[in-house]
């Protein structure tokens, strides 16, 4: 069993809880509350900005151009490609994507971003990859399951573009490249203490992926809307 296979097995219950979450099941059924879609896009736009910055921190720790290229490709993917599923959700919600940008992070999203940023600043390259990997991996599995279970067709399912984006070969290839890199890193460089740090970072990110779906579905906000409200 490879290191990433072990990570997936250790966190299987969290992956299943993500797939069973009402938001994800709503994507499957084509029925997610408008307010949840809007909150998701607001939060994910800012989350992905942070995600790219963490990849930038990884680049600053690279010693080879091959590694720099890998992380740079991930930045490009998020920057230029993940606007498509966002636009699908905005279309269903009846809002413009540009209207949902620049909002403060809700508590759970803020927790997730701080988890990634702390790892990016303080962790090794292996820890950074481990903290980032659950995002594409969980979305890939959601997309593949929805493709297999729903087999959505263009014009017939409101979330066809979202499902197709995450459930097809490009996302599969991206996730495999990240897993291959991490497995090789563990084999060649990682000390036992670092492997434990990577396991912890991966598991926390999986938990926070689940929390992100709940945050969006419940339209989570800070309990007291004071100065944060004025920052929108």
N, C-alpha and C positions, 0 to 999 in steps of 0.2 A: 504494500500500500504506500503510495507516495505521500508526501507531507500534505499537499492540498487535498488529497482524498481523505486523509485523516481529519483535516479541518472540517471538511464537509460532513463526515460521519459524526463528528463530535457535536455539530450544530444542526443536526437533522431536525430536531424538534422545533427549533426556531424557524428554519426554512418552511416547515409544514405550517406553523402558526402564521407565517407571513402569507402563504397561499390561501389559508382559510380566513384571513381577515376580511371583514365586510367591504372594505374599499376594493380590495383585489377581486373579491367575488362579484362586486358591482361592476368592475371592468369586464368580467366574464359575461355577466348577464346584460351588459349594456345599460346599466342603471346606477349611476352614482349621483348623489345630491349635488346640485350646482355649487353650493357653498363649499363643499368638500373639494371639488375640482379646483375652484378658485384659490382656496387656501393652499392646496398642494402645490400649484404652480408658483404662487408667491414664495413659498418656502423653498421649493426645489431650485428656483432660479438662484437664490442666494446661496443655498447649499452647494450647488455646482460651481459657483464662483470660488468658494472656499476649496472645493475638491481640486480645481485646477491649480490653485496656489500651493496645495500640498504636493502635487506633482512637481511644481517648480522647486519646492524645497528638496524633493528627491533628486532633481537634476543637479542642484548645488552640491550634493554629496556623492555624485557619480565620479568614477575615475576612468571610465571608458566612454567613447562616443557611441558605442552600441547601446549602452544603457541609457545615455542621454536621448538617443533617438527613440527608444521605446517609450520613455516617459513623455517626450514631446509629442509623439503620435497620440497618446491618450489625451493630452491637452487639446489637440486639434479636433479629436473626435467629439469631446464634450462641447467645445466652443462652436463647432460648425454643424454637428449632426443632431445633438439632443434638443435642438429647438423644434424639430419635427414632431416628436411626441407631445411636447408642450403645446404646440399649436393645435394639435388634435383635441386636447382637453379644453383649450380655450374656445375652440369652435363649438364644441358640444355645450359648453357653459354660456356661450353667447357673449363673450368678452374678447377684447383685443389683448394680445400677448403683451404689448407695450404698456398696458395699463396695470399690469401685475408685477412690475419690476421695481426694486428699490425699497421694499418693505422690511421692517426689522424682523429678525428671527424670533420665532416662538420658542418657548422653553425647551422642548425636546429637540428641535432643530439646532438651537444654540448649543445644547449639550453635545450633540453629535459633531458639530463643527469644532468645538473645543477639544473633543476627543481626538479628532483627526489632526488638528493644528498642534496640539501638545506632542503627539507622536511624530509629526513632521519635524518639529524643532528639536526634540530630545532623542528620538529613536534612530535606529540604524536603517539602512535601505530596506532590509528585510522586514522590519517592523512597519515601515511606511507602506510597503506593498501589502502586508497583511491587513493593515487598517483600512486600506482602500478597496481591496478585492471584494468584500461582500456586496458592495453596491452593484457593480456590473454582474456579478454572479447570481445574486438573488433576482435581479431583473431578467436576466437570461432565462432562468428557470421558470419564472412567472410567464414570460412570453411564450416559451416552448410549450408549457402546459396549456395555455389558452389557445394556441394554434392547434394543438392536438385535440383538445376537448370541444372547442367551439368551431374550428375551421371557418373563421370569419371570411366573408366575401366583401369586396369593395362595394360601397353603397348600401350594404345590407346590415352592417354592424356599426354603431356609432364610434366605437373605439378600434376600428379596423387598423388605422394607421399606427396607433400606439402598440397594439398587439403585434402587428407585422414588423415594426421597427425592432422590438426587443426579442422577438421569437424566431428571427431568421439568421442566416449564416454569418452576416457581418458581426453581429454581437457575439455569436459563438466563437468566431475566430479571435476576436479581441480578448474574450475571457480566457481562451486556451493559451494565448500568448502570455498573459499575465501569470497564469498558473504554471506554465512551463518555466518562466523566469524564476518564480519563487521556489519551485521544486529544485531547480539547478542551484540556486543560491544556498538553499538549506544543505544540499549535498556537498557543496564546495567550501562554504564559508561559515555557516552558522554554528556557534557554540551552543551547548545545551541550554545555558541561561537565556540565550537569544531566542531559541525555539519556543521556550515558555512564554517569553514576552510576545512573540508573534501569535501564539495560540490565544493569549489573553486579548490582544488587540483585535484579532479576527472575531472572537466571540462577542466582545463588546459591540463591535460594529454590526454584527448580525442582530443583536438585541435592539440596537438603535435604529436599524432598518425597520424592524417591526414597530418600534415606537413612532417612527416617522409616519407610517401609514395611519396609526391611531391618532397622531397629532393632526393630520390632515382631515381625517374623517370626523373627528370631534370638533374641528375648527378651534384648536387649542390656542389660547392667548395667555398673556401674563395676567395674574389674578387682579392686579390693580393697574388700570390704564392711566398712567400719569405722564411723565416725560416721554415714555416710549411711544405713546400715541402721537405726540408732536413730531416724532422723527420720521413719520411716513412721508 
